[in-house]
Amino acid sequence: MLSLCKMNDLGMTRSAEIEMNRLQNNLERMIVLYNNRNEEIRTLQSQVLSLDIELKQKDVLFNELDSKYRTLKLAKSLEANAGDMLEVKGKVNGLVREIDKCIALLNR
């Protein structure tokens, strides 16, 4: 940046010097603001990545717990109806048929 003595050497008027100093100060403030915003952006991007990883971990945990819940629900439904062996046998046969269908689809 031009110093005041150099600006005088260029034959600048006092008002031009004042305007030049004002512009220089504004430019320096804008550079500081720009650097601060860039740092803020980097911090936010880092937070987004961290939250994305956390979300994926929570999704995996949810799927595991959902699978355990379904298994428990099935076990409880079979257990609750143990007195009626025909109904239990029908449920098991239905499950076996579903598994056979899945295997047939996989073999295609």
VENJOSUL-V81664 format. One line per field, one symbol per residue. burial: 1 if it has 9 or more other C-alpha atoms within 8 Angstrom, else 0. A space follows every 10 residues. Layout:
BEGIN
burial=???
END
This chain:
BEGIN
burial=0000001100 0100001000 0001000000 0000000000 0000000000 0000000000 0000000000 0000000100 1000000100 0000000000 00000000
END
